Amino acid sequence: MEESLGNIAYEKHVAGETYNETWHLRVKRKQEICGVFLEKIEITFDEKNNTLFRTIFNKHFHNLLLEMITLDQYETLERQAKDLAFKELL
């Protein structure tokens, strides 16, 4: 986007027209705001690092899994997964 603004300024200069600096500053500010917004969205929807996402995902995954297997089977799998995680960390 910054390149586009530069191109517009250059084209205006080559054509001998005046370039509206106020417009340029407004557009640049809007770009900065959009950039910050996009960063926040990326953080919010980063499913690997977002604890809110993980909490909601785990709740749904847990409920769906319990529809397929018994609670005892689920608890056995959960214990095995915890054991494997501890072994991997050590």
ChimeraX commands (.cxc) that place a marker at each C-alpha (Angstrom):
marker #1 position 0.00,0.00,0.00 radius 0.5
marker #1 position 2.79,2.41,0.83 radius 0.5
marker #1 position 4.19,1.74,-2.64 radius 0.5
marker #1 position 0.84,2.70,-4.17 radius 0.5
marker #1 position 0.83,6.03,-2.36 radius 0.5
marker #1 position 4.37,6.64,-3.54 radius 0.5
marker #1 position 3.37,5.82,-7.10 radius 0.5
marker #1 position 0.46,8.21,-6.94 radius 0.5
marker #1 position 2.71,10.98,-5.63 radius 0.5
marker #1 position 5.26,10.28,-8.38 radius 0.5
marker #1 position 2.61,10.24,-11.12 radius 0.5
marker #1 position 1.21,13.55,-9.88 radius 0.5
marker #1 position 4.74,15.02,-9.85 radius 0.5
marker #1 position 5.49,13.80,-13.38 radius 0.5
marker #1 position 2.16,15.16,-14.62 radius 0.5
marker #1 position 2.92,18.52,-12.99 radius 0.5
marker #1 position -0.10,18.26,-10.74 radius 0.5
marker #1 position -0.10,19.10,-7.06 radius 0.5
marker #1 position -0.23,16.22,-4.66 radius 0.5
marker #1 position -2.69,16.49,-1.79 radius 0.5
marker #1 position -0.54,15.93,1.31 radius 0.5
marker #1 position -3.57,16.06,3.63 radius 0.5
marker #1 position -5.18,13.22,1.71 radius 0.5
marker #1 position -1.92,11.30,1.79 radius 0.5
marker #1 position -1.65,11.66,5.58 radius 0.5
marker #1 position -5.28,10.58,6.07 radius 0.5
marker #1 position -4.78,7.50,3.91 radius 0.5
marker #1 position -1.51,6.65,5.63 radius 0.5
marker #1 position -3.18,6.94,9.06 radius 0.5
marker #1 position -6.01,4.68,7.93 radius 0.5
marker #1 position -3.44,2.15,6.71 radius 0.5
marker #1 position -1.74,2.20,10.11 radius 0.5
marker #1 position -5.06,1.66,11.89 radius 0.5
marker #1 position -5.91,-1.22,9.55 radius 0.5
marker #1 position -2.47,-2.73,10.14 radius 0.5
marker #1 position -2.94,-2.66,13.92 radius 0.5
marker #1 position -6.41,-4.15,13.51 radius 0.5
marker #1 position -5.04,-6.96,11.33 radius 0.5
marker #1 position -2.35,-7.73,13.91 radius 0.5
marker #1 position -5.02,-8.00,16.60 radius 0.5
marker #1 position -7.11,-10.29,14.41 radius 0.5
marker #1 position -4.08,-12.49,13.75 radius 0.5
marker #1 position -3.41,-12.74,17.49 radius 0.5
marker #1 position -7.07,-13.47,18.24 radius 0.5
marker #1 position -7.36,-16.21,15.66 radius 0.5
marker #1 position -3.93,-17.74,16.18 radius 0.5
marker #1 position -5.34,-21.08,17.24 radius 0.5
marker #1 position -2.01,-22.48,18.43 radius 0.5
marker #1 position -1.27,-19.67,20.90 radius 0.5
marker #1 position -4.73,-18.43,21.83 radius 0.5
marker #1 position -5.96,-19.78,25.16 radius 0.5
marker #1 position -9.57,-18.66,24.59 radius 0.5
marker #1 position -9.66,-20.54,21.29 radius 0.5
marker #1 position -8.06,-23.60,22.91 radius 0.5
marker #1 position -10.56,-23.55,25.79 radius 0.5
marker #1 position -13.56,-23.39,23.46 radius 0.5
marker #1 position -12.05,-25.94,21.07 radius 0.5
marker #1 position -11.29,-28.37,23.91 radius 0.5
marker #1 position -14.85,-28.07,25.27 radius 0.5
marker #1 position -16.35,-28.95,21.88 radius 0.5
marker #1 position -13.77,-31.65,21.17 radius 0.5
marker #1 position -14.40,-33.20,24.59 radius 0.5
marker #1 position -18.18,-33.24,24.04 radius 0.5
marker #1 position -17.89,-34.67,20.52 radius 0.5
marker #1 position -15.48,-37.34,21.68 radius 0.5
marker #1 position -17.78,-38.36,24.52 radius 0.5
marker #1 position -20.52,-38.95,21.96 radius 0.5
marker #1 position -18.25,-41.55,20.34 radius 0.5
marker #1 position -16.63,-43.26,23.32 radius 0.5
marker #1 position -17.47,-43.90,26.97 radius 0.5
marker #1 position -16.30,-41.70,29.83 radius 0.5
marker #1 position -13.97,-44.49,31.04 radius 0.5
marker #1 position -12.36,-44.74,27.58 radius 0.5
marker #1 position -11.98,-40.97,27.48 radius 0.5
marker #1 position -10.33,-40.85,30.91 radius 0.5
marker #1 position -7.95,-43.66,29.89 radius 0.5
marker #1 position -6.95,-41.74,26.75 radius 0.5
marker #1 position -6.54,-38.56,28.77 radius 0.5
marker #1 position -4.22,-40.31,31.27 radius 0.5
marker #1 position -2.17,-41.80,28.45 radius 0.5
marker #1 position -1.84,-38.42,26.76 radius 0.5
marker #1 position -0.74,-36.78,30.02 radius 0.5
marker #1 position 1.84,-39.53,30.60 radius 0.5
marker #1 position 3.21,-39.11,27.09 radius 0.5
marker #1 position 3.37,-35.32,27.52 radius 0.5
marker #1 position 5.27,-35.63,30.80 radius 0.5
marker #1 position 7.69,-38.12,29.26 radius 0.5
marker #1 position 8.29,-35.78,26.33 radius 0.5
marker #1 position 8.97,-32.84,28.66 radius 0.5
marker #1 position 11.46,-34.83,30.71 radius 0.5
marker link #1:1,2 radius 0.2
marker link #1:2,3 radius 0.2
marker link #1:3,4 radius 0.2
marker link #1:4,5 radius 0.2
marker link #1:5,6 radius 0.2
marker link #1:6,7 radius 0.2
marker link #1:7,8 radius 0.2
marker link #1:8,9 radius 0.2
marker link #1:9,10 radius 0.2
marker link #1:10,11 radius 0.2
marker link #1:11,12 radius 0.2
marker link #1:12,13 radius 0.2
marker link #1:13,14 radius 0.2
marker link #1:14,15 radius 0.2
marker link #1:15,16 radius 0.2
marker link #1:16,17 radius 0.2
marker link #1:17,18 radius 0.2
marker link #1:18,19 radius 0.2
marker link #1:19,20 radius 0.2
marker link #1:20,21 radius 0.2
marker link #1:21,22 radius 0.2
marker link #1:22,23 radius 0.2
marker link #1:23,24 radius 0.2
marker link #1:24,25 radius 0.2
marker link #1:25,26 radius 0.2
marker link #1:26,27 radius 0.2
marker link #1:27,28 radius 0.2
marker link #1:28,29 radius 0.2
marker link #1:29,30 radius 0.2
marker link #1:30,31 radius 0.2
marker link #1:31,32 radius 0.2
marker link #1:32,33 radius 0.2
marker link #1:33,34 radius 0.2
marker link #1:34,35 radius 0.2
marker link #1:35,36 radius 0.2
marker link #1:36,37 radius 0.2
marker link #1:37,38 radius 0.2
marker link #1:38,39 radius 0.2
marker link #1:39,40 radius 0.2
marker link #1:40,41 radius 0.2
marker link #1:41,42 radius 0.2
marker link #1:42,43 radius 0.2
marker link #1:43,44 radius 0.2
marker link #1:44,45 radius 0.2
marker link #1:45,46 radius 0.2
marker link #1:46,47 radius 0.2
marker link #1:47,48 radius 0.2
marker link #1:48,49 radius 0.2
marker link #1:49,50 radius 0.2
marker link #1:50,51 radius 0.2
marker link #1:51,52 radius 0.2
marker link #1:52,53 radius 0.2
marker link #1:53,54 radius 0.2
marker link #1:54,55 radius 0.2
marker link #1:55,56 radius 0.2
marker link #1:56,57 radius 0.2
marker link #1:57,58 radius 0.2
marker link #1:58,59 radius 0.2
marker link #1:59,60 radius 0.2
marker link #1:60,61 radius 0.2
marker link #1:61,62 radius 0.2
marker link #1:62,63 radius 0.2
marker link #1:63,64 radius 0.2
marker link #1:64,65 radius 0.2
marker link #1:65,66 radius 0.2
marker link #1:66,67 radius 0.2
marker link #1:67,68 radius 0.2
marker link #1:68,69 radius 0.2
marker link #1:69,70 radius 0.2
marker link #1:70,71 radius 0.2
marker link #1:71,72 radius 0.2
marker link #1:72,73 radius 0.2
marker link #1:73,74 radius 0.2
marker link #1:74,75 radius 0.2
marker link #1:75,76 radius 0.2
marker link #1:76,77 radius 0.2
marker link #1:77,78 radius 0.2
marker link #1:78,79 radius 0.2
marker link #1:79,80 radius 0.2
marker link #1:80,81 radius 0.2
marker link #1:81,82 radius 0.2
marker link #1:82,83 radius 0.2
marker link #1:83,84 radius 0.2
marker link #1:84,85 radius 0.2
marker link #1:85,86 radius 0.2
marker link #1:86,87 radius 0.2
marker link #1:87,88 radius 0.2
marker link #1:88,89 radius 0.2
marker link #1:89,90 radius 0.2
view
